[in-house]
Amino acid sequence: MNEIQLKYGCNPNQKPSRIFMEDGSDLPVTVLNGKPGYINFLDAFNGWQLVKELKEATGLPAATSFKHVSPAGAAVGLPLSDTLAKIYWVDDLGELSPLACAYARARGADRMSSFGDFIALSDICDTDTARLIKREVSDGVIAPGYTDEALELLKQKKKGAYNIIQIDPIERKQVYGITFEQGRNELDINGDLLSNIVTVNKEIPESALIDMKIALITLKYTQSNSVCYVKDGQAIGIGAGQQSRIHCTRLAGSKADNWFLRQSPQVLGLQFVDSLGRANRDNAIDVYMGDEYMDVLADGTWEGIFKVKPPVFTREEKRAWLDQMQDVTLGSDAFFPFSDNIERAHKSGVKYIAQPGGSVRDSDVIACCDKYDMVMAFTGIRLFHH
C-alpha cells in the first residue's frame, strides 16, 4: 500500500488528508488495528525514531510516550525499584520485562502529560508490555512487531478501535503543501560527542553517560526550544516548545521535582478511596503537591478522594525532600545563554550537563557549574527540531 487516506489533518476542517509515498512505493507502515489519524502518525514516526536511536545508543529496550509531536517521557528498560513501581501504578503486575519497564518509566515520569499518549517501542511488543498498555488511556502504539498474545490484548482496547502500527523508519515533512527536504539528522550520540568536558570536575560515571545520551536523543525529537532532565535511565522532566531557554529549564525542572516528590513519604502515604481510578489519583497527587492543594483538601472535597484527610505538604517539607535529589543529568538542544539556567538546574539536583556551548557568556555558565562542582560537556552540536 502506497497511500493511507485519513479522516482529516491536524483539525477537522483540514481536508483532504493522507500519508503517501511520492514514488509510488509501498509505505513502510502497516496498520494492524484501528484508524490512526494525522497527528497519530506524526507522533508515531517521531517516537519510533527516538526509541530506535535510544536502543542503538544504549543497547537497552526503549520506549517513549508522545503527545502532540513531543515526548512526554522516554526511558530504557532498567528494572524498577519498589518505590518506582508503586508511583507508576505497576506494583500489582509483578516482575516486568525490560520493555515493559521502559514503558512504565516513560509513562510514569509525567503521567499528567502522558494521558492519551501515542506509544513507541524499540522492540517487539511482548505480553507484559501489552498488559501494561491495555489498562492505560492511550491513543495507539507503534513497534517493529507484536507477539500474538500481545496483539490480541491490544486489540481489545477502545472497544476494538485501538491504533496499532507496525513500522520501518521514514522521515518526510510538508508544510502548506511545500515539501521541506534536508539531510536526516543522523548525528550519532556517542561518547566522543561528550568528551569535551569544560568544567573543573571531569568525572562522569557510565550511568551518567547513558543519561546524557538519553537526554540528547530525546531532544532530537522534541519541539524546540527544549531541555531534558534525566535520572537513572529515564527522562524525568521535559520542557518543550518554549521561546525562552530559562522557561524550558524551569518547566522541565518543575516536572523533575514532581517526579521526585511523588516518591516522598507524604505522597506515598496518601490513602485513596478504593473507587478512585489511576488517572484521578494522578490528578489528585498533582494538585496535592502544588500550590492549590486546598482544591483537594477542602472539607466536602477530600472525602471523595482520600480515606483519611492528609496533612498539608508544606513548602519547607517539599524543599527538604527535594534537597535529597542528586546526580540528575540535564541536556539542552542549544546553548545556555545565561547562568540562571544552571542555578535553576541545581535546585533539581543536576550534577551532569550536556549542551552545545557557543554562547558569548559560556565562561559565566562554566563558572556557575564549577561553583556547584557540576560536570558539563560541550557537544558543539545544536539539536533544534521543528
FITI-768226 format. One record per residue (C-alpha): residue number from 1; residue in one letter; x, y, z negated. Coordinates in nm, 3 decimals, padded with zeros to 5 digits. Each point is the difference from the previous one (the first is absolute). Example, Ala and Ser with C-alpha at 12.3 -4.5 7.8 and 13.67 -1.06 7.14 Angstrom:
2
   i aa       X       Y       Z
   1  A  01.230 -00.450 -00.780
   2  S  00.137  00.344  00.066
//
This chain:
386
   i aa       X       Y       Z
   1  M  00.000  00.000  00.000
   2  N  00.147  00.338  00.101
   3  E -00.271  00.224 -00.150
   4  I -00.226  00.020 -00.306
   5  Q -00.296  00.236  00.009
   6  L -00.058  00.179 -00.331
   7  K -00.322  00.141 -00.141
   8  Y  00.156  00.349 -00.021
   9  G  00.328  00.177 -00.072
  10  C  00.098  00.173 -00.325
  11  N -00.357  00.133 -00.033
  12  P -00.339 -00.118  00.133
  13  N -00.018  00.286  00.252
  14  Q  00.330 -00.100  00.164
  15  K -00.109 -00.235  00.276
  16  P  00.099 -00.193  00.201
  17  S  00.275 -00.172 -00.191
  18  R  00.221 -00.299  00.072
  19  I  00.344 -00.147 -00.041
  20  F  00.158 -00.136  00.317
  21  M  00.319 -00.088  00.184
  22  E  00.072  00.241  00.286
  23  D  00.198 -00.260  00.194
  24  G -00.288 -00.247 -00.010
  25  S  00.184 -00.248 -00.219
  26  D -00.164 -00.168 -00.296
  27  L -00.028  00.186 -00.329
  28  P  00.234 -00.138 -00.266
  29  V -00.291 -00.030 -00.242
  30  T -00.274 -00.253 -00.049
  31  V -00.310  00.091 -00.199
  32  L -00.088 -00.316 -00.191
  33  N -00.300  00.147 -00.178
  34  G -00.197  00.323 -00.028
  35  K  00.005  00.311  00.218
  36  P  00.295  00.222 -00.097
  37  G -00.034  00.370  00.074
  38  Y  00.237  00.267  00.127
  39  I  00.143  00.093 -00.341
  40  N  00.013 -00.367 -00.098
  41  F  00.233 -00.068  00.292
  42  L  00.218  00.303 -00.079
  43  D  00.035 -00.121 -00.358
  44  A  00.060 -00.356  00.119
  45  F  00.275  00.087  00.249
  46  N  00.183  00.235 -00.238
  47  G -00.038 -00.237 -00.293
  48  W  00.128 -00.295  00.200
  49  Q  00.317  00.188  00.101
  50  L  00.062  00.097 -00.362
  51  V -00.026 -00.354 -00.141
  52  K  00.195 -00.147  00.289
  53  E  00.290  00.234 -00.075
  54  L -00.024 -00.057 -00.376
  55  K  00.027 -00.375  00.059
  56  E  00.300  00.048  00.230
  57  A  00.175  00.237 -00.243
  58  T -00.054 -00.199 -00.319
  59  G -00.063 -00.358  00.109
  60  L -00.312 -00.003 -00.218
  61  P -00.369 -00.027  00.096
  62  A -00.152  00.348  00.017
  63  A -00.344  00.158 -00.012
  64  T -00.144  00.346  00.034
  65  S -00.333  00.164 -00.075
  66  F -00.085  00.267  00.260
  67  K -00.257  00.281 -00.010
  68  H -00.038  00.262  00.276
  69  V  00.328 -00.088  00.173
  70  S  00.219  00.027 -00.310
  71  P  00.091 -00.266 -00.254
  72  A -00.163  00.020 -00.342
  73  G  00.244 -00.267 -00.113
  74  A  00.271 -00.232  00.129
  75  A  00.191 -00.278 -00.170
  76  V  00.204 -00.316  00.037
  77  G -00.088 -00.335 -00.152
  78  L  00.172  00.002 -00.338
  79  P -00.165 -00.184 -00.291
  80  L -00.244  00.192 -00.219
  81  S  00.053  00.053 -00.370
  82  D -00.295 -00.074 -00.228
  83  T -00.056  00.374 -00.041
  84  L -00.004  00.069  00.375
  85  A -00.231 -00.296  00.060
  86  K -00.239  00.149 -00.255
  87  I -00.003  00.356  00.132
  88  Y -00.040 -00.131  00.358
  89  W -00.299 -00.215 -00.110
  90  V  00.160 -00.326  00.115
  91  D  00.083 -00.154 -00.338
  92  D -00.287 -00.246  00.046
  93  L  00.140 -00.144  00.326
  94  G  00.296 -00.189 -00.144
  95  E  00.338 -00.012  00.170
  96  L -00.016  00.171  00.339
  97  S  00.198 -00.059  00.318
  98  P  00.269  00.258  00.089
  99  L -00.224  00.149  00.271
 100  A -00.293  00.031 -00.241
 101  C  00.233  00.168 -00.252
 102  A  00.103  00.246  00.269
 103  Y -00.362  00.096  00.070
 104  A -00.091  00.013 -00.371
 105  R  00.286  00.249 -00.044
 106  A -00.083  00.201  00.312
 107  R -00.366  00.027 -00.097
 108  G  00.062  00.042 -00.371
 109  A  00.237  00.296  00.007
 110  D -00.279  00.243  00.094
 111  R -00.328 -00.188 -00.016
 112  M -00.204  00.319  00.033
 113  S  00.154  00.078  00.339
 114  S -00.004 -00.365  00.112
 115  F -00.377 -00.035 -00.035
 116  G -00.125 -00.096  00.347
 117  D  00.350 -00.053  00.137
 118  F  00.132 -00.171  00.311
 119  I  00.255 -00.264 -00.095
 120  A  00.314 -00.102  00.188
 121  L  00.193 -00.317 -00.085
 122  S  00.346 -00.094  00.124
 123  D -00.060 -00.375 -00.019
 124  I -00.273 -00.248  00.081
 125  C -00.284  00.066 -00.241
 126  D -00.024 -00.284 -00.250
 127  T -00.287 -00.109 -00.227
 128  D  00.125  00.190 -00.306
 129  T  00.014  00.326  00.194
 130  A -00.339 -00.060  00.161
 131  R -00.159 -00.067 -00.340
 132  L  00.140  00.329 -00.128
 133  I -00.115  00.195  00.306
 134  K -00.343 -00.162 -00.005
 135  R -00.099  00.164 -00.328
 136  E  00.131  00.350  00.077
 137  V -00.180  00.276  00.193
 138  S  00.188  00.009  00.329
 139  D -00.071  00.077  00.367
 140  G  00.228 -00.259  00.155
 141  V  00.332 -00.179  00.024
 142  I  00.270 -00.050  00.259
 143  A  00.258 -00.279 -00.014
 144  P  00.205 -00.219  00.236
 145  G -00.231 -00.291 -00.082
 146  Y -00.232 -00.162 -00.254
 147  T -00.025 -00.346 -00.147
 148  D -00.331 -00.170  00.073
 149  E -00.116  00.029 -00.361
 150  A  00.105  00.366 -00.024
 151  L -00.186  00.086  00.320
 152  E -00.319 -00.167 -00.122
 153  L  00.019  00.188 -00.331
 154  L  00.050  00.335  00.173
 155  K -00.284 -00.062  00.245
 156  Q -00.236 -00.010 -00.298
 157  K  00.067  00.367 -00.087
 158  K -00.248  00.274  00.089
 159  K -00.266 -00.257  00.088
 160  G  00.223 -00.138  00.273
 161  A  00.095  00.339  00.149
 162  Y  00.346  00.042 -00.154
 163  N  00.262  00.115  00.251
 164  I  00.276 -00.257  00.053
 165  I  00.275  00.069  00.255
 166  Q  00.293 -00.210  00.114
 167  I  00.284  00.217  00.129
 168  D  00.324  00.038  00.191
 169  P  00.184  00.338 -00.006
 170  I -00.114  00.297  00.211
 171  E  00.048  00.378 -00.008
 172  R -00.195  00.251  00.206
 173  K -00.150  00.339 -00.080
 174  Q -00.234  00.233  00.189
 175  V -00.123  00.343 -00.106
 176  Y -00.273  00.186  00.193
 177  G  00.039 -00.234  00.293
 178  I  00.373  00.066  00.026
 179  T  00.240 -00.288 -00.055
 180  F  00.291  00.085 -00.229
 181  E  00.298 -00.219  00.082
 182  Q  00.318 -00.029 -00.202
 183  G  00.258 -00.256 -00.088
 184  R -00.133 -00.218 -00.278
 185  N  00.142  00.079 -00.343
 186  E  00.228 -00.303 -00.010
 187  L  00.207  00.138 -00.287
 188  D  00.142 -00.290 -00.197
 189  I -00.043  00.074 -00.369
 190  N  00.306 -00.176 -00.140
 191  G  00.281  00.039 -00.250
 192  D  00.214  00.204  00.238
 193  L -00.272  00.265  00.019
 194  L  00.017  00.031 -00.379
 195  S  00.377  00.007 -00.033
 196  N  00.050  00.380 -00.006
 197  I -00.042  00.060 -00.372
 198  V  00.045  00.368 -00.079
 199  T -00.044  00.004 -00.379
 200  V  00.259 -00.058 -00.273
 201  N -00.178 -00.321 -00.099
 202  K  00.042 -00.243  00.288
 203  E -00.121 -00.325 -00.161
 204  I -00.301 -00.151  00.181
 205  P -00.105 -00.351 -00.105
 206  E -00.136 -00.240  00.261
 207  S -00.354  00.040 -00.132
 208  A  00.018  00.377  00.057
 209  L  00.133 -00.053  00.354
 210  I -00.306 -00.215  00.073
 211  D -00.224  00.270 -00.146
 212  M  00.172  00.264  00.216
 213  K -00.067 -00.209  00.310
 214  I -00.365 -00.042 -00.100
 215  A -00.032  00.377 -00.053
 216  L  00.154  00.093  00.337
 217  I -00.189 -00.263  00.202
 218  T -00.325  00.107 -00.166
 219  L  00.075  00.362  00.093
 220  K  00.054 -00.097  00.366
 221  Y -00.373 -00.075  00.019
 222  T -00.138  00.270 -00.232
 223  Q -00.142  00.328  00.129
 224  S  00.256  00.276 -00.064
 225  N  00.099  00.178 -00.213
 226  S  00.038 -00.297 -00.230
 227  V  00.190 -00.139 -00.296
 228  C -00.019 -00.345 -00.158
 229  Y  00.076 -00.117 -00.354
 230  V  00.097 -00.371 -00.028
 231  K  00.058 -00.227 -00.298
 232  D  00.082 -00.372 -00.009
 233  G -00.084 -00.076  00.362
 234  Q -00.316  00.206  00.045
 235  A -00.105  00.353  00.081
 236  I -00.156  00.149 -00.313
 237  G -00.077  00.348  00.134
 238  I -00.031  00.129  00.356
 239  G -00.051  00.368  00.080
 240  A -00.109  00.033  00.363
 241  G -00.093  00.273  00.243
 242  Q  00.087  00.306 -00.208
 243  Q  00.138  00.316  00.157
 244  S  00.222  00.068 -00.303
 245  R  00.271 -00.240 -00.115
 246  I -00.047  00.077 -00.370
 247  H -00.373 -00.069  00.032
 248  C  00.088 -00.344  00.141
 249  T  00.234 -00.063 -00.291
 250  R -00.260  00.109 -00.256
 251  L -00.281 -00.200  00.161
 252  A  00.203 -00.318  00.029
 253  G  00.144  00.056 -00.347
 254  S -00.346  00.025 -00.154
 255  K -00.092 -00.331  00.166
 256  A  00.318 -00.162 -00.131
 257  D -00.082  00.134 -00.346
 258  N -00.350 -00.148  00.017
 259  W  00.145 -00.337  00.105
 260  F  00.218 -00.001 -00.312
 261  L -00.272  00.138 -00.229
 262  R -00.221 -00.295  00.098
 263  Q  00.258 -00.221 -00.174
 264  S -00.023  00.191 -00.330
 265  P -00.157 -00.161 -00.308
 266  Q -00.273  00.265  00.007
 267  V -00.117 -00.106  00.347
 268  L  00.067 -00.372 -00.034
 269  G -00.211  00.005 -00.315
 270  L -00.311  00.145  00.164
 271  Q -00.299 -00.228 -00.057
 272  F -00.235  00.024  00.298
 273  V -00.357 -00.121 -00.002
 274  D -00.017 -00.338  00.171
 275  S -00.227  00.119  00.281
 276  L  00.240  00.274  00.120
 277  G  00.169 -00.093  00.331
 278  R  00.366  00.048  00.088
 279  A -00.055  00.314  00.209
 280  N -00.200  00.167 -00.278
 281  R  00.267 -00.100 -00.251
 282  D  00.265  00.158  00.223
 283  N -00.203  00.321  00.016
 284  A -00.049  00.004 -00.377
 285  I  00.371 -00.057 -00.065
 286  D  00.093  00.280  00.240
 287  V -00.231  00.246 -00.177
 288  Y  00.104 -00.119 -00.348
 289  M  00.368  00.066  00.079
 290  G -00.072  00.343  00.149
 291  D -00.104  00.341 -00.130
 292  E -00.374 -00.070  00.043
 293  Y  00.002 -00.291 -00.246
 294  M -00.323  00.122 -00.165
 295  D -00.180 -00.100  00.320
 296  V  00.033 -00.360 -00.120
 297  L  00.021  00.062 -00.378
 298  A -00.306  00.221 -00.052
 299  D -00.278 -00.142 -00.214
 300  G -00.264 -00.153  00.223
 301  T  00.260 -00.080  00.267
 302  W  00.267 -00.216 -00.161
 303  E -00.256 -00.258 -00.109
 304  G -00.055 -00.101  00.363
 305  I  00.375 -00.046  00.057
 306  F  00.165 -00.122 -00.320
 307  K -00.096 -00.246 -00.270
 308  V  00.183  00.216 -00.253
 309  K  00.056  00.374  00.042
 310  P  00.375  00.048  00.057
 311  P  00.193  00.287 -00.157
 312  V  00.119  00.288  00.215
 313  F  00.331 -00.077  00.175
 314  T  00.171  00.322 -00.100
 315  R  00.243  00.198  00.210
 316  E  00.274 -00.066 -00.257
 317  E -00.067 -00.376  00.005
 318  K  00.008 -00.008  00.379
 319  R  00.327  00.194  00.012
 320  A  00.156 -00.230 -00.258
 321  W -00.096 -00.306  00.207
 322  L  00.118  00.155  00.329
 323  D  00.336  00.082 -00.158
 324  Q  00.062 -00.377 -00.003
 325  M -00.028 -00.027  00.380
 326  Q  00.345 -00.033  00.154
 327  D  00.199 -00.124  00.301
 328  V -00.262  00.118  00.250
 329  T  00.107  00.060  00.360
 330  L -00.113  00.299  00.208
 331  G  00.015  00.028  00.379
 332  S -00.078  00.306  00.209
 333  D -00.066  00.022  00.376
 334  A  00.190  00.332  00.022
 335  F  00.241  00.196 -00.215
 336  F -00.090  00.147 -00.337
 337  P  00.020  00.378  00.051
 338  F  00.012  00.086 -00.370
 339  S  00.105 -00.167 -00.324
 340  D -00.355  00.025 -00.137
 341  N -00.069 -00.333  00.171
 342  I  00.274 -00.164 -00.207
 343  E -00.131  00.156 -00.321
 344  R -00.346 -00.143  00.073
 345  A  00.141 -00.338  00.097
 346  H  00.193 -00.019 -00.327
 347  K -00.329  00.026 -00.193
 348  S -00.109 -00.327  00.167
 349  G  00.314 -00.193 -00.085
 350  V  00.180  00.034  00.334
 351  K  00.360 -00.124 -00.007
 352  Y  00.069 -00.069  00.370
 353  I -00.073  00.225  00.298
 354  A  00.028 -00.047  00.376
 355  Q -00.054  00.303  00.224
 356  P  00.146  00.135  00.325
 357  G  00.185  00.300 -00.145
 358  G  00.065  00.305  00.214
 359  S -00.155  00.280 -00.207
 360  V  00.192  00.325 -00.048
 361  R -00.056 -00.068 -00.371
 362  D  00.135 -00.356 -00.001
 363  S  00.258  00.100 -00.262
 364  D -00.278  00.114 -00.237
 365  V -00.189 -00.326  00.051
 366  I  00.315 -00.207 -00.059
 367  A  00.083  00.199 -00.314
 368  C -00.347 -00.065 -00.138
 369  C  00.042 -00.373  00.065
 370  D  00.337  00.005 -00.175
 371  K -00.161  00.173 -00.299
 372  Y -00.222 -00.307 -00.047
 373  D  00.267 -00.257  00.102
 374  M -00.205 -00.098  00.306
 375  V  00.139 -00.176  00.306
 376  M -00.087  00.160  00.335
 377  A  00.080 -00.123  00.350
 378  F -00.016  00.223  00.306
 379  T -00.122 -00.207  00.296
 380  G  00.041  00.274  00.261
 381  I -00.322 -00.123  00.166
 382  R -00.339  00.174 -00.006
 383  L -00.306 -00.227 -00.002
 384  F -00.290  00.222  00.106
 385  H -00.311 -00.189  00.109
 386  H -00.312  00.145  00.167
//
